Amino acid sequence: MKKFLLLSVIILLGVAGWKLWDTTVSLDRQITSQFEGARWELPARIYGRPLDLYAGKELQPQQLRQELELLGYQSVDNTALEKAGEYQINGARALIHCRSFTFSDGLQPAAVIELSFTGNHLASLTDRQSGEPLPFFRLEPLLIASIYPGDNEDRLLLHIKEVPELLIKTLLLVEDKSFYHHLGVRPVAILRALFANIKAGRTVQGGSTLTQQLVKNFFLTNKRSLKRKAKEAIMALLLEYHYSKDEILEAYLNEIYMGQDGKRAIHGFGMASRFYFGRKLDELSASQIALLVGLAKGASHYNPRKHPVRAKARRDKILHDMADEGLLTAATAEYLQQKPLGVLERIPSGVTRYPAFVRLVREQLKRDYKDIELQSRGLTVFTTFDPLVQQAAEASLDNVLSALEKERKMKKESLQGAVVICSVDQGEVLAVVGDRFTSQDGFNRALDMKRPLGSVIKPAIYLSALARPDQYNLLSLIEDSPLAIPAGSKSWKPKNYDKKFHGQVPLMQALVHSYNVATVRLGMALGLETVIGTLHNLGITKEIPAYPSLLLGAIELPPIDVLQMYQVIAAGGYKSTLRAILAVTNQDNELLQRYPLTVEQVVPSGAVFCLKRALEEVTRSGTAASLRHRLPRDLRVAGKTGTTDDLRDSWFAGFSGSHVTVAWVGRDDNHSTGLTGASGALRVWSEIMSTITTDSIEDDQPPEDIDFYRADIRSGMIVDNSCSQGELVPFMRGGILPPVTFCGASPQRSHTRRTRRSQNGFEKALEQGLKQFMRIFQ
Amino acid sequence: MKHYLLVSMACFFLLAASGCVAPRYSKPVYRSTPAPAPVRKHTRRQTRKPFEQPATNRSVPQVGRQQLPRPANKAVANFSSQADRQMNQGKLKAAAQTLERGLRIAPKDALLWSKLARVRLLQRRYAQARSLATKSNSLARGNRALVRQNQQTIEQAR
């Protein structure tokens, strides 16, 4: 009997021991597999362009301030600028303590830079420490969006070396004094806590070490049970066995729950610092560190935004303890206790403020990355986004639409609009506005809306003509007279906007004044296929049906496609496929992919050169002449208005020397707005272009095959050299030329035509004769 | 006899061409300031296909870089020389990135475009090398050395 009892006890102990062993082994496996490698799913971060700083750059102090405020820099009174993220702008001088940032081409360390301005230019740029002038400096780019993992945890991963010493000391002081000495659990502390809790009848004391807290957060659920507590202790011991103290501390600093923003859960001190103070962790003051450390005990309970009194009491107690421990002087602690919490009132939103641009980025990312990669790998996406241009576009669109509604007594908020902007020579998309109410991430009119183009399409037709220099030039006369094109049983009779016909008009004038009938005649003479070919060359990828109404823009495209078309024209026939992304790096800042600049010549440069001359004339004397008093005097631009039937769509597409901008105004219900391209979209366009820093259209270097002649662009004739009147007009060398008029002689159309014909006939005869001549000698 | 007739006809045409037709057009009037003054009286007849951008070879005062405010040149020059170093070290991707940064500041700088063309050539991205060199030519404003360099790139990239 006695033996039997002993045997049972041994077996029982054996079973229990085996069970414990088994549990431990399985927990061990769980720990090592989960703790190794990628511990967290890290959101992808999308950044805009960095603001380039260099002497000579066109930049006003106000624009610099705008950029710094977006980046969350704090304006300070003193010139010490102790912490990164502080700046001072004083008249024409500025001091910035720039944060460090890892770009796709490497780290740019933090630095204090001194800037001086003269007028609208940055005059000098100096590194304060060395006193040396800097040839170039980049401000850190603006974080414009994050792509969160499924669990919506948001964190900024920190390396232990990046964490201020004061924070670590304070954390250990408050949460686990003997962290560097225990083995993961402190049995004495547990017993003491147990005793205190039993005595009080509720939980008043916790005996958990940091390691146990990490285990609880990282591996286990929040359920309270003895079994879970036991598991926690075993896992804490195992964790300590496998990993160093610093590794455990680092994981704790990144794992701990620090707050909530809607669905987004804020984890770790790195993100918490941004979330509460808009700063990087190493920029925090002692009182801010005390507040964050206080949150570790219970981020909801001590939420400084919801329960500021509670949070302040907690912070002040920690400041007091810090002084006791010698981390601060008593006087400093007392001084800091008087200070307010200093928490940002406006939560730096985890939801992007620029949903329209981010949509474009995600569309381009989709080609190379799966959703899961974007949500979990901590990728950094560098984009071409320019926050200053974007803000100008957003504000201009809303201002102009509100003004239009008021002026024309329309219902408030009945108009909608879209704007897209890119750089001329690189096709880098700088801004996308897909909705007048910009924060709405709904229907993106810039990318998804398909609307008829109206006259915005016309440059493609004129370009097709100019690409045939043996038939057309800018002054070729084309017929603007009644026209009927058979369409089934009926016929299509295009009309001009002014309901008049203008007889024979020089090609350039037909475009400048947007004459419909002349354009249709020209397009039909060229052939629809030719025009469609040009549209494809200009970057329109979708299939285009060959209907004559195409010539007046009866093709529906989103503004972004129009942007590509005009980019090619603005860049002199060189297409750069529109890009929103420049590079993607991984969590370790290694370059995964670059999206390089590409150029391809898709239309003859001579023809584009001539077309640009006509499009500039549109803004001087044509349908967009109102730009003359809307834009700064010396800013030369080119572009084209577009209006569709019943004034449903109002377009303006055009460019300066550095920016291509397309604006659309209309209504979502597709009713008439009563606006032409010139009275609607053009106003949005001009307001944007006069707000942003942009270059004038330079006198481009004419292509080799261009000659200039002085000409009267209204009559369409070259003027004799002795005349002082006339303007310089480009012509393709070797192409046909218009007749010459002599000074004093008033240009007469009928006379002109006769001369033209006879000359052309004569030239042909001459050429044939010469060919014959050459053949003799062959 | 027939030949004689044709030759005299051709001569007549030639005379007519020089005597009657030419004076009807006054000589091309070029822009004088600020930039392009493509003064070249004797031109070969164009034989190139229209979609090809011919290399220019004009005696035009060089503008472009000079048009930038002086200090901006420094930033551009800085990128330019940095890209040279990277190219010499065989860091072609980095060189391309540097040149793109330079082009963001000075998008009309023919030299930067030319160097980018060179990088693409070394990366064996021939079509891009040709396009970029052509683009550089279109901005070269008569910088003969640069045009020659671009022409070389184009030829090597064929």
Interface residues (C-beta under 8 A of the other chain):
Chain A: D52 Y54 A55 G56 K57 S104 D105 H121 A123 S124 P135 F136 S423 V424 D425 Q426 E428 A467 P469 G572 Y574 L582 A583 L591 R594 P596 L597 T598 V599 E600 Q601 V603 P604 S605 G606 G657 S658 E698 D699 D700 Q701 P702 P703 E704 D705 I706 D707 F708 Y709 R710 I718 D720 N721 S722 L728 R733 G734 L737 V740 Q759 F762 E763 A765 L766 G769 L770 Q772 F773 I776
Chain B: H3 L6 V7 M9 A10 F13 L14 A16 A17 V21 R24 Y25 S26 K27 P28 V29 Y30 R31 P34 A35 P36 P38 T43 R45 Q46 P50 F51 Q53 P54 A55 T56 R58 V60 Q67 L68 P69 R70 P71 A72 N73 K74 A75 N78 F79 K93 A94 A96 Q97 T98 E100 R101 L103 R104 I105 P107 K108 L116 A127 Q128 S131 L132 T134 K135 S138 L139 A140 R141
